Structure formats: structure tokens, C-alpha cells
Amino acid sequence: MSTESLERIARNKNVARAAARQLSMEQLHKLSEVISEVIEQKQEEESRRQAEESDKARKLAEIREAINDAGLSLDDLVGEQPKRRRGRPPKKKEA
């Protein structure tokens, strides 16, 4: 079954019912278990991602506060970036 057909089933209740009619009760229960496991995994991944993002935001706020407490700005830390030359160096003219 392709992703497109799964999306179609998920979006339309009548399409889902038609697909479910082709399965036995045992298959439907198994499908329900599998979908429940997938949902649980997705929720765990999402909560883990949100925890990582909030931890990152907290660390960033701590760093900004430490910079401000030290009387520095981001410009003091970054400095000027070296200018890169793009492309190939010019060919030397031979005499």
C-alpha cells in the first residue's frame, strides 16, 4: 500500500470504511494495534524533540545572559570574518 493511499484513507472516513470491509476482524484488530504503536512512537519522538528544543532555548538564554553580565556584545565575540576570494586565482603571465 502506498503512502498516497494511506493518506487518502486517513483523510476520508468513507474510503477508510471501504478499505476496512476488505479485512477480517482479526486483521482489523492487528491493524489497530500497529497504528496505536506507531502513534505512541510518534508522540515520544515529538516530546523528545520539544524537550531538546526547550533545552537548547534555555542554554541560549543562559549564554546571552552571561554575555550581558560580562558587559560584552555579540559583536565583541564574533569579530570580522576574513574575506574569501572566490574563483580561481588569476593566471600568471609568463614573459
Backbone as JSON Lines, residues from 0, in Angstrom:
{"i":0,"aa":"M","n":[0.85,-1.17,0.0],"ca":[0.0,0.0,0.0],"c":[0.9,1.24,0.0]}
{"i":1,"aa":"S","n":[0.61,2.17,-0.86],"ca":[1.45,3.35,-1.0],"c":[1.08,4.4,0.05]}
{"i":2,"aa":"T","n":[1.97,5.35,0.21],"ca":[1.73,6.45,1.13],"c":[0.51,7.25,0.7]}
{"i":3,"aa":"E","n":[0.35,7.41,-0.61],"ca":[-0.79,8.18,-1.12],"c":[-2.11,7.51,-0.73]}
{"i":4,"aa":"S","n":[-2.18,6.19,-0.82],"ca":[-3.43,5.52,-0.47],"c":[-3.68,5.58,1.03]}
{"i":5,"aa":"L","n":[-2.61,5.51,1.83],"ca":[-2.78,5.66,3.28],"c":[-3.28,7.06,3.62]}
{"i":6,"aa":"E","n":[-2.73,8.06,2.96],"ca":[-3.18,9.43,3.19],"c":[-4.65,9.58,2.78]}
{"i":7,"aa":"R","n":[-5.02,8.97,1.68],"ca":[-6.41,9.04,1.21],"c":[-7.35,8.39,2.21]}
{"i":8,"aa":"I","n":[-6.94,7.24,2.77],"ca":[-7.75,6.56,3.78],"c":[-7.86,7.41,5.04]}
{"i":9,"aa":"A","n":[-6.76,8.03,5.43],"ca":[-6.74,8.83,6.65],"c":[-7.6,10.09,6.5]}
{"i":10,"aa":"R","n":[-7.71,10.63,5.3],"ca":[-8.47,11.86,5.09],"c":[-9.96,11.64,4.93]}
{"i":11,"aa":"N","n":[-10.37,10.46,4.51],"ca":[-11.77,10.25,4.16],"c":[-12.31,9.02,4.88]}
{"i":12,"aa":"K","n":[-13.31,9.24,5.71],"ca":[-13.88,8.16,6.51],"c":[-14.52,7.08,5.63]}
{"i":13,"aa":"N","n":[-15.18,7.48,4.56],"ca":[-15.82,6.51,3.68],"c":[-14.79,5.62,2.97]}
{"i":14,"aa":"V","n":[-13.68,6.21,2.58],"ca":[-12.61,5.43,1.95],"c":[-12.04,4.44,2.98]}
{"i":15,"aa":"A","n":[-11.88,4.88,4.23],"ca":[-11.38,4.01,5.29],"c":[-12.35,2.85,5.53]}
{"i":16,"aa":"R","n":[-13.63,3.14,5.53],"ca":[-14.63,2.08,5.73],"c":[-14.57,1.06,4.59]}
{"i":17,"aa":"A","n":[-14.43,1.56,3.38],"ca":[-14.37,0.65,2.22],"c":[-13.13,-0.23,2.31]}
{"i":18,"aa":"A","n":[-12.01,0.34,2.72],"ca":[-10.78,-0.46,2.86],"c":[-10.93,-1.46,4.0]}
{"i":19,"aa":"A","n":[-11.6,-1.06,5.08],"ca":[-11.77,-1.94,6.24],"c":[-12.68,-3.12,5.93]}
{"i":20,"aa":"R","n":[-13.61,-2.95,5.01],"ca":[-14.51,-4.05,4.65],"c":[-13.76,-5.22,4.03]}
{"i":21,"aa":"Q","n":[-12.61,-4.95,3.49],"ca":[-11.82,-6.0,2.84],"c":[-11.01,-6.81,3.84]}
{"i":22,"aa":"L","n":[-10.96,-6.37,5.11],"ca":[-10.17,-7.04,6.13],"c":[-11.05,-7.81,7.09]}
{"i":23,"aa":"S","n":[-10.49,-8.87,7.66],"ca":[-11.22,-9.63,8.68],"c":[-11.12,-8.88,10.0]}
{"i":24,"aa":"M","n":[-11.91,-9.31,10.98],"ca":[-11.87,-8.68,12.31],"c":[-10.48,-8.83,12.93]}
{"i":25,"aa":"E","n":[-9.88,-10.0,12.73],"ca":[-8.54,-10.22,13.28],"c":[-7.53,-9.25,12.65]}
{"i":26,"aa":"Q","n":[-7.63,-9.07,11.35],"ca":[-6.73,-8.14,10.67],"c":[-6.97,-6.7,11.13]}
{"i":27,"aa":"L","n":[-8.24,-6.35,11.34],"ca":[-8.56,-5.0,11.81],"c":[-7.99,-4.75,13.21]}
{"i":28,"aa":"H","n":[-8.1,-5.75,14.09],"ca":[-7.54,-5.59,15.43],"c":[-6.01,-5.47,15.37]}
{"i":29,"aa":"K","n":[-5.4,-6.26,14.53],"ca":[-3.95,-6.19,14.37],"c":[-3.54,-4.82,13.82]}
{"i":30,"aa":"L","n":[-4.28,-4.33,12.84],"ca":[-4.02,-3.01,12.27],"c":[-4.17,-1.93,13.34]}
{"i":31,"aa":"S","n":[-5.17,-2.07,14.16],"ca":[-5.4,-1.11,15.25],"c":[-4.22,-1.1,16.22]}
{"i":32,"aa":"E","n":[-3.7,-2.28,16.55],"ca":[-2.54,-2.37,17.45],"c":[-1.32,-1.71,16.84]}
{"i":33,"aa":"V","n":[-1.09,-2.0,15.57],"ca":[0.07,-1.44,14.88],"c":[-0.04,0.08,14.82]}
{"i":34,"aa":"I","n":[-1.19,0.59,14.48],"ca":[-1.38,2.03,14.4],"c":[-1.2,2.67,15.77]}
{"i":35,"aa":"S","n":[-1.69,2.03,16.82],"ca":[-1.51,2.54,18.17],"c":[-0.03,2.63,18.54]}
{"i":36,"aa":"E","n":[0.74,1.61,18.17],"ca":[2.18,1.63,18.43],"c":[2.87,2.75,17.67]}
{"i":37,"aa":"V","n":[2.48,2.94,16.43],"ca":[3.08,3.99,15.61],"c":[2.75,5.36,16.2]}
{"i":38,"aa":"I","n":[1.52,5.55,16.63],"ca":[1.11,6.82,17.24],"c":[1.92,7.07,18.51]}
{"i":39,"aa":"E","n":[2.09,6.05,19.31],"ca":[2.84,6.18,20.56],"c":[4.3,6.56,20.27]}
{"i":40,"aa":"Q","n":[4.9,5.91,19.27],"ca":[6.28,6.24,18.91],"c":[6.4,7.67,18.42]}
{"i":41,"aa":"K","n":[5.45,8.1,17.59],"ca":[5.46,9.47,17.07],"c":[5.33,10.48,18.21]}
{"i":42,"aa":"Q","n":[4.46,10.19,19.19],"ca":[4.3,11.08,20.33],"c":[5.58,11.17,21.15]}
{"i":43,"aa":"E","n":[6.25,10.03,21.34],"ca":[7.52,10.03,22.08],"c":[8.58,10.84,21.34]}
{"i":44,"aa":"E","n":[8.65,10.66,20.02],"ca":[9.62,11.42,19.22],"c":[9.34,12.91,19.31]}
{"i":45,"aa":"E","n":[8.07,13.28,19.23],"ca":[7.68,14.69,19.28],"c":[8.0,15.29,20.65]}
{"i":46,"aa":"S","n":[7.71,14.56,21.71],"ca":[8.01,15.1,23.05],"c":[9.51,15.19,23.26]}
{"i":47,"aa":"R","n":[10.28,14.25,22.73],"ca":[11.74,14.3,22.81],"c":[12.28,15.5,22.05]}
{"i":48,"aa":"R","n":[11.73,15.75,20.86],"ca":[12.15,16.88,20.05],"c":[11.83,18.2,20.75]}
{"i":49,"aa":"Q","n":[10.65,18.29,21.33],"ca":[10.27,19.51,22.05],"c":[11.15,19.73,23.26]}
{"i":50,"aa":"A","n":[11.51,18.66,23.96],"ca":[12.4,18.78,25.12],"c":[13.78,19.26,24.68]}
{"i":51,"aa":"E","n":[14.28,18.75,23.56],"ca":[15.57,19.18,23.04],"c":[15.54,20.66,22.65]}
{"i":52,"aa":"E","n":[14.44,21.09,22.01],"ca":[14.31,22.48,21.61],"c":[14.24,23.4,22.82]}
{"i":53,"aa":"S","n":[13.5,23.01,23.85],"ca":[13.4,23.86,25.03],"c":[14.73,23.9,25.78]}
{"i":54,"aa":"D","n":[15.46,22.78,25.79],"ca":[16.78,22.75,26.42],"c":[17.74,23.66,25.67]}
{"i":55,"aa":"K","n":[17.68,23.63,24.35],"ca":[18.53,24.48,23.53],"c":[18.2,25.95,23.77]}
{"i":56,"aa":"A","n":[16.91,26.28,23.83],"ca":[16.5,27.66,24.08],"c":[16.95,28.13,25.46]}
{"i":57,"aa":"R","n":[16.88,27.24,26.45],"ca":[17.31,27.58,27.81],"c":[18.81,27.86,27.84]}
{"i":58,"aa":"K","n":[19.59,27.0,27.17],"ca":[21.03,27.19,27.12],"c":[21.39,28.49,26.41]}
{"i":59,"aa":"L","n":[20.68,28.79,25.34],"ca":[20.92,30.02,24.59],"c":[20.64,31.24,25.47]}
{"i":60,"aa":"A","n":[19.55,31.19,26.22],"ca":[19.22,32.29,27.13],"c":[20.29,32.46,28.2]}
{"i":61,"aa":"E","n":[20.81,31.35,28.72],"ca":[21.87,31.41,29.72],"c":[23.13,32.04,29.14]}
{"i":62,"aa":"I","n":[23.47,31.67,27.91],"ca":[24.67,32.22,27.26],"c":[24.49,33.72,27.03]}
{"i":63,"aa":"R","n":[23.32,34.12,26.54],"ca":[23.07,35.55,26.32],"c":[23.15,36.33,27.63]}
{"i":64,"aa":"E","n":[22.61,35.75,28.68],"ca":[22.66,36.42,29.98],"c":[24.1,36.54,30.47]}
{"i":65,"aa":"A","n":[24.91,35.49,30.28],"ca":[26.3,35.54,30.69],"c":[27.07,36.59,29.89]}
{"i":66,"aa":"I","n":[26.77,36.71,28.59],"ca":[27.41,37.72,27.76],"c":[27.06,39.11,28.25]}
{"i":67,"aa":"N","n":[25.78,39.33,28.54],"ca":[25.34,40.63,29.03],"c":[25.94,40.94,30.39]}
{"i":68,"aa":"D","n":[26.01,39.95,31.28],"ca":[26.59,40.15,32.61],"c":[28.06,40.5,32.52]}
{"i":69,"aa":"A","n":[28.75,40.0,31.51],"ca":[30.16,40.29,31.33],"c":[30.39,41.64,30.65]}
{"i":70,"aa":"G","n":[29.31,42.28,30.23],"ca":[29.42,43.58,29.58],"c":[29.88,43.47,28.13]}
{"i":71,"aa":"L","n":[29.63,42.34,27.53],"ca":[30.03,42.12,26.14],"c":[28.81,42.15,25.23]}
{"i":72,"aa":"S","n":[29.07,42.25,23.94],"ca":[28.02,42.11,22.95],"c":[28.43,40.99,22.0]}
{"i":73,"aa":"L","n":[27.52,40.59,21.17],"ca":[27.85,39.54,20.2],"c":[28.91,39.99,19.22]}
{"i":74,"aa":"D","n":[28.93,41.3,18.93],"ca":[29.96,41.82,18.02],"c":[31.36,41.65,18.61]}
{"i":75,"aa":"D","n":[31.46,41.77,19.94],"ca":[32.75,41.56,20.59],"c":[33.24,40.13,20.41]}
{"i":76,"aa":"L","n":[32.33,39.2,20.39],"ca":[32.7,37.8,20.28],"c":[33.0,37.38,18.85]}
{"i":77,"aa":"V","n":[32.2,37.85,17.92],"ca":[32.29,37.38,16.54],"c":[33.48,37.99,15.83]}
{"i":78,"aa":"G","n":[33.65,39.28,15.91],"ca":[34.74,39.92,15.19],"c":[34.45,39.94,13.71]}
{"i":79,"aa":"E","n":[35.44,40.38,12.94],"ca":[35.23,40.47,11.5],"c":[35.64,39.17,10.83]}
{"i":80,"aa":"Q","n":[34.81,38.69,9.97],"ca":[35.1,37.45,9.24],"c":[36.13,37.72,8.16]}
{"i":81,"aa":"P","n":[37.06,36.8,7.95],"ca":[38.03,37.0,6.86],"c":[37.32,36.96,5.52]}
{"i":82,"aa":"K","n":[37.78,37.82,4.62],"ca":[37.15,37.87,3.31],"c":[37.75,36.77,2.44]}
{"i":83,"aa":"R","n":[36.89,36.02,1.82],"ca":[37.33,34.94,0.95],"c":[37.33,35.41,-0.49]}
{"i":84,"aa":"R","n":[38.29,34.94,-1.18],"ca":[38.29,35.21,-2.61],"c":[37.56,34.07,-3.29]}
{"i":85,"aa":"R","n":[36.77,34.42,-4.24],"ca":[36.02,33.4,-4.95],"c":[36.69,33.11,-6.28]}
{"i":86,"aa":"G","n":[36.53,31.91,-6.72],"ca":[37.03,31.52,-8.03],"c":[38.5,31.16,-7.99]}
{"i":87,"aa":"R","n":[39.04,31.0,-9.14],"ca":[40.44,30.62,-9.28],"c":[41.32,31.87,-9.23]}
{"i":88,"aa":"P","n":[42.53,31.69,-8.76],"ca":[43.45,32.83,-8.79],"c":[43.82,33.15,-10.25]}
{"i":89,"aa":"P","n":[44.15,34.41,-10.52],"ca":[44.49,34.76,-11.92],"c":[45.75,34.04,-12.37]}
{"i":90,"aa":"K","n":[45.81,33.75,-13.67],"ca":[46.99,33.09,-14.22],"c":[48.13,34.09,-14.31]}
{"i":91,"aa":"K","n":[49.31,33.59,-14.02],"ca":[50.5,34.46,-14.11],"c":[50.92,34.55,-15.57]}
{"i":92,"aa":"K","n":[51.23,35.78,-15.97],"ca":[51.72,35.98,-17.34],"c":[53.2,35.67,-17.38]}
{"i":93,"aa":"E","n":[53.56,34.84,-18.31],"ca":[54.98,34.49,-18.47],"c":[55.59,35.37,-19.53]}
{"i":94,"aa":"A","n":[56.81,35.79,-19.31],"ca":[57.48,36.68,-20.25],"c":[58.01,36.0,-21.46]}
